[in-house]
Structures are given as C-alpha cells and as structure tokens.
C-alpha cells in the first residue's frame, strides 16, 4: 500500500470489473435479493453505515483527507483504489442519494429519467470532514422513509450498468452490499495509513 498526492496509473473510471468477478457479483446480488426482506436489507444498510461512521468519525483531518493506494477488492473498480477516507464517504453520499431518487421513482410507478453511469459517481480528492455529517443525515433519511414505502417489488425497473434492470427491492439490496464493499475499502485505507505513518516515523528516527 502507498500514500501520497501523486496519482498512480489506474484504469479509467467506468472500466468495470473482470468478467469472472462480475458474474459472481451478479449471482451474489441475485441471492441477496431472493433471501432478503425489506427489514433485513435495511438492517444491513444501517449496520454497515454505522461501521463506516465509527471508522471515519475519529480521524484527524490529515488522515481523513489522505489518499492511500490499496489492493483492489472484490466489487471495487481499479479506478477507485486511490481514495481517502473522506472520498469514500463522499462517494457513498453520491451513490446513496442517486439510489434514493431511483427507488422513490420506481415505488411511485414512474421510470427514473437518468442513466446510471459508474464514472459519474466518483468523489473529489478535496472531500472533507463535512461529508460525514451529510452521510449521517442521508442514512437517517433512509431509515425514516424506507418503512413507509409501499411494495418494493415494483413492476417498474431501472437498469444498473453491471446488474441490468432492477426493481426497487434490488436497488435497496444493492445499497447495503455497496456499503459493505466500501467499509472494507476503508479498513484497507486506514491500515495503509497506519503502515505509512509507521514507516515515516522510522525514517525520521534513523
């Protein structure tokens, strides 16, 4: 793992996942959709969100804003490997907000007008601590609204670029899985930040 401000050479945003991994990810989402209720999907979404907040909340701004190159994880594009903790949270805000709008439209029986494009949901390197407050507010909004939505197994669907047309239930199940992927990414980033800090300290003491 490495840390710093010089961007490494990575695949372009939206390049996608390796074919075998994409097939497994499609199977995993189909399994989660088939075995999850609305309540269990909400618990997964909220559990992972709380774990993310516990990881990022105590960080000093210098650590929270430091980009760290991590090995690619299952479900993570190559272009997303060089993020800071605050960038991860900003990405979740962008994605969760979009998913909220999609699900709201599908539940209302109307098609969502905007195409979902992976490259449009990348965060800014300047993301800061304020993102955490916005993320917590967005999660609280989900918790308040999700139980009020009518049937999530909607006739109306919206296409995901990796998973094809999904109903509202599929999109909400995906939101929890997406949180879990980036929680694991955060753990790797923080591990890399600690290793880098330790290496820097060793250099300065020699």
C-alpha positions in Angstrom: 0.0 0.0 0.0 1.2 3.5 -0.6 0.1 7.0 0.3 0.7 10.4 -1.2 -0.6 13.0 -3.6 0.8 11.7 -6.9 -1.9 9.8 -8.6 -0.9 6.2 -9.7 -1.8 4.9 -13.1 -5.2 3.3 -12.8 -7.9 2.1 -15.2 -10.4 4.7 -16.4 -13.5 5.3 -14.3 -16.3 3.1 -15.5 -14.0 0.4 -16.9 -15.9 -2.2 -14.8 -14.9 -5.5 -13.2 -13.1 -8.6 -14.6 -15.6 -10.9 -16.2 -15.5 -13.7 -13.6 -15.9 -11.2 -10.8 -18.8 -9.5 -12.5 -20.5 -12.9 -12.9 -20.0 -13.7 -9.2 -21.2 -10.2 -8.2 -24.4 -10.7 -10.3 -25.0 -14.0 -8.6 -24.4 -12.5 -5.2 -26.9 -9.7 -5.7 -29.5 -12.2 -7.1 -29.0 -14.3 -4.0 -29.3 -11.3 -1.6 -32.4 -10.1 -3.4 -34.0 -13.6 -3.2 -33.2 -14.1 0.5 -33.7 -10.5 2.0 -36.8 -8.9 3.3 -37.1 -5.1 3.4 -36.3 -5.2 7.1 -33.2 -7.3 6.7 -32.0 -5.2 3.8 -32.5 -2.1 6.0 -30.6 -3.7 8.9 -27.7 -4.5 6.6 -27.7 -1.0 5.1 -27.7 0.6 8.6 -25.2 -1.8 10.2 -22.6 -1.0 7.5 -23.3 2.7 7.6 -22.7 2.8 11.4 -19.5 0.9 11.0 -18.3 3.4 8.3 -19.1 6.3 10.6 -17.2 4.7 13.5 -14.2 4.2 11.2 -14.2 7.7 9.8 -15.5 9.8 12.7 -12.4 9.8 15.0 -9.9 10.5 12.2 -7.9 13.7 12.2 -8.4 15.8 9.1 -4.9 14.9 7.8 -5.6 11.2 7.9 -9.2 11.5 6.7 -8.1 13.5 3.6 -5.0 11.4 2.8 -5.3 9.3 -0.4 -4.0 5.7 0.0 -3.5 3.2 -2.8 -4.9 -0.2 -1.7 -5.1 -3.5 -3.5 -8.3 -4.0 -5.5 -11.1 -5.5 -3.5 -14.0 -7.7 -4.8 -16.6 -5.4 -6.3 -14.3 -2.4 -6.5 -13.1 -0.8 -9.8 -9.4 -0.3 -10.3 -10.0 3.5 -10.6 -11.4 3.5 -7.1 -8.2 2.2 -5.4 -6.6 5.6 -4.6 -9.1 7.3 -2.3 -9.0 9.0 1.1 -11.5 8.1 3.9 -13.4 11.3 3.2 -13.5 10.5 -0.5 -15.1 7.1 0.3 -17.8 8.9 2.4 -18.4 11.4 -0.4 -18.8 8.6 -2.9 -21.4 6.9 -0.6 -23.3 10.2 -0.4 -23.4 10.5 -4.2 -24.5 6.9 -4.7 -27.0 6.7 -1.9 -28.6 9.9 -3.0 -29.0 8.6 -6.5 -30.3 5.3 -5.3 -32.8 7.1 -3.1 -34.1 9.0 -6.1 -34.3 5.8 -8.2 -36.2 3.9 -5.6 -38.6 6.8 -5.0 -39.4 6.9 -8.7 -39.8 3.1 -9.0 -42.1 2.9 -6.0 -44.2 5.6 -7.4 -44.6 3.6 -10.7 -42.6 6.0 -12.8 -39.4 5.4 -14.7 -36.3 7.1 -13.5 -35.0 9.5 -16.2 -31.3 9.4 -15.7 -29.0 6.6 -16.9 -26.8 5.1 -14.2 -23.1 5.5 -15.3 -20.4 4.4 -12.9 -18.0 7.1 -14.0 -20.4 9.8 -12.8 -20.3 8.7 -9.2 -16.6 9.2 -8.3 -15.6 11.6 -5.4 -13.4 14.6 -5.4 -9.9 14.5 -3.9 -10.9 17.6 -1.9 -13.6 15.8 0.0 -13.5 16.8 3.7 -15.0 16.1 7.1 -18.3 17.8 6.3 -19.1 14.7 4.2 -19.6 12.7 7.3 -22.4 14.9 8.6 -24.2 14.7 5.3 -23.8 10.9 5.1 -25.2 10.5 8.6 -28.2 12.7 7.7 -28.8 10.7 4.5 -28.7 7.4 6.3 -31.2 8.8 8.9 -33.5 9.8 6.0 -33.4 6.3 4.6 -34.2 4.8 8.0 -37.2 7.1 8.3 -38.6 6.7 4.8 -37.9 3.0 3.9 -40.6 1.6 6.2 -43.1 4.0 4.6 -42.5 2.9 1.0 -45.2 0.5 -0.4 -44.2 -2.7 -2.1 -40.5 -2.6 -3.2 -41.1 -5.5 -5.7 -42.1 -3.0 -8.3 -43.1 -3.6 -11.9 -41.1 -0.6 -12.9 -37.4 -1.1 -13.1 -34.2 0.9 -13.7 -31.0 -0.5 -15.3 -27.7 -0.8 -13.5 -24.7 -0.9 -15.8 -23.4 -4.1 -14.1 -26.6 -5.8 -12.9 -29.2 -4.9 -15.5 -32.8 -3.8 -14.8 -33.6 -3.8 -11.1 -36.8 -3.2 -9.2 -36.8 -1.0 -6.1 -36.0 -4.0 -3.8 -33.0 -4.9 -6.0 -31.7 -1.3 -5.8 -32.1 -1.2 -2.0 -30.4 -4.6 -1.5 -27.6 -3.3 -3.7 -27.2 -0.2 -1.4 -26.4 -2.4 1.6 -23.9 -4.5 -0.4 -22.3 -1.3 -1.7 -21.9 0.0 1.9 -20.1 -3.3 2.8 -17.7 -3.1 -0.1 -16.6 0.4 0.8 -16.4 -0.3 4.5 -13.8 -3.0 3.6 -12.1 -0.4 1.4 -12.0 2.0 4.4 -10.4 -0.7 6.6 -7.7 -1.2 4.0 -7.1 2.5 3.6 -6.7 3.0 7.3 -4.4 0.0 7.6 -2.3 1.6 4.8 -2.3 5.0 6.5 -1.0 3.4 9.7 1.7 1.5 7.9 2.8 4.7 6.1 2.8 6.7 9.3 4.9 4.0 11.0 7.4 3.9 8.0 7.6 7.7 8.1 8.3 7.7 11.8 11.0 5.1 11.4 12.7 7.1 8.7 12.7 10.3 10.9 14.2 8.4 13.9 17.1 6.9 11.9 
